[in-house]
Amino acid sequence: MSGASRPSLNIKNINTDFAVSDLANAHWKKAERISVDRYWSGVEAPKGRRFSVRLLWPETAVYVRFEAN
């Protein structure tokens, strides 16, 4: 394996489940916003192909929220 560092992220652990349709839930504000602005190849994506994602981790699942234009 090369000495290059790999990207990593922290997923916020929460104590309770909530409906995945509840996009106004206060837990989402605690989740780190991760900007995705490159393709898997490392090439920069054009503005119309960028998005952000937030992740939460209750005891039973992993919630993923994508935000795109």
Residue pairs with C-beta under 8 A, 6 or more apart in sequence:
9 32
9 34
9 55
10 32
11 31
11 55
11 56
11 57
11 62
12 27
12 30
12 31
12 32
12 55
12 56
12 57
13 56
13 57
13 58
14 27
14 30
14 56
14 57
14 58
15 58
15 59
16 27
16 58
17 58
17 59
17 60
17 61
18 25
18 27
19 25
20 63
23 65
27 56
28 54
28 56
28 65
30 56
31 54
31 55
31 56
31 65
32 54
32 55
33 52
33 53
33 54
33 67
34 52
34 53
34 54
34 55
35 50
35 51
35 52
36 45
36 50
36 51
36 52
36 53
37 44
37 45
37 50
38 44
38 45
39 45
39 49
48 69
50 68
51 66
51 67
51 68
51 69
52 66
52 67
52 68
53 64
53 65
53 66
53 67
54 64
54 65
54 67
55 62
55 63
55 64
55 65
56 62
56 63
56 65
57 63
